[in-house]
Amino acid sequence: MNVNHVYRIGPQGWQFVQGQEWVDVPAWPKLSHPALVVLDTDDVPSEVWRFEGKPEYATALIEKRVRTEGLVEGAAHIVVHRLIKSPSGFQVFFSAVAIDVWQRLSGWASQQADHCILMTAAGLLCSGIKAGQGRVLVSERHLSLFMQTDAAMSFFSAHALGRGGGAVVGAAQLLGANARGALSMGSKLRLELGGLWGLASETDWVEVADAFAQASDTTPVLMPTAAYTGGGGQVNSVLPALAATAALTQALNPGIDRFAWRAESWVGRITAVTAVVAIGLVGLGIFSSQQAQQQRQAAAGAQKALQELEVRIQAVNKLDASQRLVPVAEFAQRLDSGVRYDPIELLNTLKTHAGQDIRIQRVRLEPGQQGKPKIYRVDGVAPLDASGAVVRFVNALQAAGWSLKAVDPTDSAPGAFSYELVASVAPANS
């Protein structure tokens, strides 16, 4: 999916970036388009911590330690950005979002008319970073560094004491000095540096990179930036490009929303492949037509040879037409199957008919075996006192052209159900 609507939730409010422009917007807008929303505020702490125990308990262990150390007042929603296992435990890079902020943000995103993918600035910081790499991001007066070696992750941050380029340069020196020891261990890491928000020109970023290099003895590579103009001046930022790259791996949305987002991005790729195939077929047809014309022109002086050639062509067409149409028929059949198993259409159908009582937990496409059709497996939960809602849900899916088969639920919770869906006939209303 090509999304060019990016929102940043910063310390001073919301900014909206589209095309080459940005503008301040009121908080919690009503959206009618797909959007990427990045939470980039100072009150969302991020850390790299090491724990002993099983990685399955990472969220609970982090939440307990966050409360103990007072990183967030009250309860917090823990976002695990990256986790590395070790023989004695695990190391995790995470962010802690105050529970009231998280509930309002996730509730707002779920009410929008189109896809609204949520991320944090820390998720963008580590997105795509592999062993032997690191990234420094500057957001207004806050600087963050994430890096990873073969055995461990490291995270450092610094905050400028004043405003303007000079204060940010000073914070870059402090950040470089704090990270110098970790950067000097083992082989040199490849670091990149970019700005999420705040500085007005590429020259400012060069000064920040030089200050960091002098203090850390490691020279970062500047990330490609784009200039955005608005009422508050110009901003050179990596935010839109980095958010689009990180959306598939760092989204905070529930599983079904992330699946819908990925599925819609697949539609674009399938469309592109289909267009290439169509262009190839058209080109092949034109080439074949030109070849036939050349043969006819070459045979214009030999009527007898032309007649023999036409007889051969007619014989071949009558003999091999059915065989040559087999690949075309198979291709058409696959296109028809793809349309009937369109994930976006199914998700819209499930969302429409689930209502307020039924909660869909998972949707999975399972390939057919030995000539059998493909199967969608749908897992969900309904309140024990809402059996009528499940009946209406099943009837609605059958009316939409799906054959349902009840299977053992994967969830042991009361009211859990699972169905296998096979496309049977066209929907009744089509």
Secondary structure in CASP SS format (residue, H / E / C, confidence):
PFRMAT SS
TARGET T0000
AUTHOR 0000-0000-0000
METHOD secondary structure of the structure
MODEL  1
M C 1.00
N C 1.00
V C 1.00
N C 1.00
H E 1.00
V E 1.00
Y E 1.00
R E 1.00
I E 1.00
G E 1.00
P C 1.00
Q C 1.00
G E 1.00
W E 1.00
Q E 1.00
F E 1.00
V E 1.00
Q E 1.00
G C 1.00
Q C 1.00
E E 1.00
W E 1.00
V E 1.00
D E 1.00
V E 1.00
P C 1.00
A C 1.00
W C 1.00
P C 1.00
K C 1.00
L C 1.00
S C 1.00
H C 1.00
P C 1.00
A E 1.00
L E 1.00
V E 1.00
V E 1.00
L E 1.00
D C 1.00
T C 1.00
D C 1.00
D C 1.00
V C 1.00
P C 1.00
S E 1.00
E E 1.00
V E 1.00
W E 1.00
R E 1.00
F E 1.00
E E 1.00
G C 1.00
K C 1.00
P H 1.00
E H 1.00
Y H 1.00
A H 1.00
T H 1.00
A H 1.00
L H 1.00
I H 1.00
E H 1.00
K H 1.00
R H 1.00
V H 1.00
R H 1.00
T H 1.00
E H 1.00
G C 1.00
L C 1.00
V C 1.00
E C 1.00
G C 1.00
A C 1.00
A E 1.00
H E 1.00
I E 1.00
V E 1.00
V E 1.00
H E 1.00
R E 1.00
L E 1.00
I E 1.00
K E 1.00
S E 1.00
P C 1.00
S C 1.00
G E 1.00
F E 1.00
Q E 1.00
V E 1.00
F E 1.00
F E 1.00
S E 1.00
A E 1.00
V E 1.00
A E 1.00
I H 1.00
D H 1.00
V H 1.00
W H 1.00
Q H 1.00
R H 1.00
L H 1.00
S H 1.00
G H 1.00
W H 1.00
A H 1.00
S H 1.00
Q C 1.00
Q C 1.00
A C 1.00
D C 1.00
H C 1.00
C E 1.00
I E 1.00
L E 1.00
M E 1.00
T E 1.00
A H 1.00
A H 1.00
G H 1.00
L H 1.00
L H 1.00
C H 1.00
S C 1.00
G C 1.00
I C 1.00
K C 1.00
A C 1.00
G C 1.00
Q E 1.00
G E 1.00
R E 1.00
V E 1.00
L E 1.00
V E 1.00
S E 1.00
E C 1.00
R C 1.00
H E 1.00
L E 1.00
S E 1.00
L E 1.00
F E 1.00
M E 1.00
Q E 1.00
T C 1.00
D C 1.00
A C 1.00
A C 1.00
M E 1.00
S E 1.00
F E 1.00
F E 1.00
S E 1.00
A E 1.00
H E 1.00
A C 1.00
L C 1.00
G C 1.00
R C 1.00
G C 1.00
G H 1.00
G H 1.00
A H 1.00
V H 1.00
V H 1.00
G H 1.00
A H 1.00
A H 1.00
Q H 1.00
L H 1.00
L H 1.00
G H 1.00
A H 1.00
N H 1.00
A H 1.00
R H 1.00
G H 1.00
A H 1.00
L H 1.00
S H 1.00
M C 1.00
G C 1.00
S C 1.00
K C 1.00
L C 1.00
R E 1.00
L E 1.00
E E 1.00
L E 1.00
G E 1.00
G E 1.00
L E 1.00
W E 1.00
G C 1.00
L C 1.00
A C 1.00
S C 1.00
E H 1.00
T H 1.00
D H 1.00
W H 1.00
V H 1.00
E H 1.00
V H 1.00
A H 1.00
D H 1.00
A H 1.00
F H 1.00
A H 1.00
Q H 1.00
A H 1.00
S H 1.00
D C 1.00
T C 1.00
T C 1.00
P C 1.00
V E 1.00
L E 1.00
M C 1.00
P C 1.00
T C 1.00
A E 1.00
A E 1.00
Y E 1.00
T E 1.00
G E 1.00
G C 1.00
G C 1.00
G E 1.00
Q E 1.00
V E 1.00
N E 1.00
S E 1.00
V C 1.00
L H 1.00
P H 1.00
A H 1.00
L H 1.00
A H 1.00
A H 1.00
T H 1.00
A H 1.00
A H 1.00
L H 1.00
T H 1.00
Q H 1.00
A C 1.00
L C 1.00
N C 1.00
P C 1.00
G H 1.00
I H 1.00
D H 1.00
R H 1.00
F H 1.00
A H 1.00
W H 1.00
R H 1.00
A H 1.00
E H 1.00
S H 1.00
W H 1.00
V H 1.00
G H 1.00
R H 1.00
I H 1.00
T H 1.00
A H 1.00
V H 1.00
T H 1.00
A H 1.00
V H 1.00
V H 1.00
A H 1.00
I H 1.00
G H 1.00
L H 1.00
V H 1.00
G H 1.00
L H 1.00
G H 1.00
I H 1.00
F H 1.00
S H 1.00
S H 1.00
Q H 1.00
Q H 1.00
A H 1.00
Q H 1.00
Q H 1.00
Q H 1.00
R H 1.00
Q H 1.00
A H 1.00
A C 1.00
A C 1.00
G C 1.00
A C 1.00
Q H 1.00
K H 1.00
A H 1.00
L H 1.00
Q H 1.00
E H 1.00
L H 1.00
E H 1.00
V H 1.00
R H 1.00
I H 1.00
Q H 1.00
A H 1.00
V H 1.00
N H 1.00
K H 1.00
L H 1.00
D H 1.00
A H 1.00
S H 1.00
Q H 1.00
R H 1.00
L H 1.00
V H 1.00
P H 1.00
V H 1.00
A H 1.00
E H 1.00
F H 1.00
A H 1.00
Q H 1.00
R H 1.00
L H 1.00
D H 1.00
S H 1.00
G H 1.00
V H 1.00
R H 1.00
Y C 1.00
D C 1.00
P H 1.00
I H 1.00
E H 1.00
L H 1.00
L H 1.00
N H 1.00
T H 1.00
L H 1.00
K H 1.00
T H 1.00
H H 1.00
A H 1.00
G C 1.00
Q C 1.00
D C 1.00
I C 1.00
R E 1.00
I E 1.00
Q E 1.00
R E 1.00
V E 1.00
R E 1.00
L E 1.00
E E 1.00
P C 1.00
G C 1.00
Q C 1.00
Q C 1.00
G C 1.00
K C 1.00
P C 1.00
K C 1.00
I E 1.00
Y E 1.00
R E 1.00
V E 1.00
D E 1.00
G E 1.00
V E 1.00
A C 1.00
P C 1.00
L C 1.00
D C 1.00
A C 1.00
S H 1.00
G H 1.00
A H 1.00
V H 1.00
V H 1.00
R H 1.00
F H 1.00
V H 1.00
N H 1.00
A H 1.00
L H 1.00
Q H 1.00
A H 1.00
A C 1.00
G C 1.00
W E 1.00
S E 1.00
L E 1.00
K E 1.00
A E 1.00
V E 1.00
D C 1.00
P C 1.00
T C 1.00
D C 1.00
S C 1.00
A C 1.00
P C 1.00
G C 1.00
A E 1.00
F E 1.00
S E 1.00
Y E 1.00
E E 1.00
L E 1.00
V E 1.00
A E 1.00
S C 1.00
V C 1.00
A C 1.00
P C 1.00
A C 1.00
N C 1.00
S C 1.00
END
